Amino acid sequence: MMKYINKLLILAIVCMVPLAGCDSDELTDLNIDPTAANELDWKFMFTQGVVQAAENRYVNGRAHLGIASHLIQHMASLESGERAMGDKYTQNEDSKNSYMWYVYRNSLKTLAEVIRQTGPDGVNPNWTNLHHVAQVMYIIPMHVMTDLYGNVPYSEANKGVDGIFFPAYDPQESIYKDMLNKLDAAAKAIGTGTDNIGAADLIYGGDLDKWKRLANSLMLRLAMRISNVDAATAQEFAQKAIAGGVMTSNDDMCWLQMSSGPSQWFNQNGISRALIPDDWGANSVMSKTLVDFLKDRNDPRLSIYGGGIGPWEGPFNTDPAAQQGMPNGYDSETIKEFEGTTDAVDPFTTYTRLNTKLLDVDDPFIFMTYAEVEFLLAEAALKGWGSGTADHYNAGVKASMQQWGIFDASFEVADADVDTYLANNPFDGTIEMISEQHWAANFLQWYEAYSNWRRTALPALTPTNYTGNLTGGQIFRRLQYYTNEVANNPNIKTGGTQPDDFMTRIWWDVN
């Protein structure tokens, strides 16, 4: 038996000799996947983060449309729950969780890694332009996050690679001041680097001057957001933004052209998919509040925002005089009483629907408009932080009316039509008119419309008081935190906005 074992050992050694004589590099190469990337392309990651920031059907349907558009009374629905929680001031876990659940783990995570790897301790510390452009892009969904929830993870967010799995909750005041400082730094640094973003930039095609103007415009937005709670800081950064150069035309708008592929979860317009009947199928139509505002002023945007009255496939009654919006806060039974009928009310053959030309799956997703910038400039001038209040107001109205050609060429509004509108609805020099037009211009930008309404309390919206609502018939001041985060992150109890309910005001909401 021992002889047999010895023979096996000798045979094994002999068989190993050829292997021992092979080049070790060749053996190593056998373990390399020739189809896999050896290192990450940070420009590609930036592109991915931008697309993720436009969200998908899951978040757009539940938070952007289902909550924000209804709270701000741009849209209305006979439903409640995940498709129209903001219409009835009711509770739905998926809806109130969706932004915090989705955005941290997608766009913010992706963009944070680009920022880290192009920073001083990253693999490409000399990519100055990409670093600061990614920082500007990161702040767009990040400030929406804190505007929706209040105190949120910021300084320790997206640091799982560093072993931080339960991040601290930062005070909103410190978050805002850090974002303002980062935007100031970005506006000054963009264009000073040697790196070229090029085709990886799906928004401006590598035009760094436009990114600088976006950084300053976003700085102006955030400065005005805190103007009621910290006027000194707001004035400082608003004037920095104005001096540095903000958007100057609709060519500077920040928007992303979506695509019809590859799937509903990536590249396609999430607002569109949420409103397509055979898709997510949210049965939202235009709110009476917005339709009345546009009709009363003979506003050409009525025929842009609204596609008429009729089923998805048409035909539509597009006569401006025939348009009517649905009042918020009604269901399929209570709407019968409102309409004075005992028959079922079909919302799409009764009320104005959102224009289907705004709902192609490859339609643009808007992050920030030039019109908004002009209304912010008008308000800053009214505060004495700039000049030209009336000029900025008029420019904002014109920009809002003429920006929609990116969706469809038929949406063109001629200069003469804008002039007629302004002549018939002259600016009276008040913050009320600025804020009302700012609200109307933020169509499809419902997070921003919601935040700016909380800041200004304008226009004077009439809340709904649906039976069983959670707020005593008052519009939400914030969203409750993501349920899993409440259950698992102990830092929320010490650093989160408390009490964690819909009526607790966040730091800048003091109006």
Summary of the structure (lengths in Angstrom):
residues: 511
radius of gyration: 26.5
end to end distance: 93.5
largest distance: 109.8
contacts: 1703
relative contact order: 0.13
helix: 54%
strand: 5%
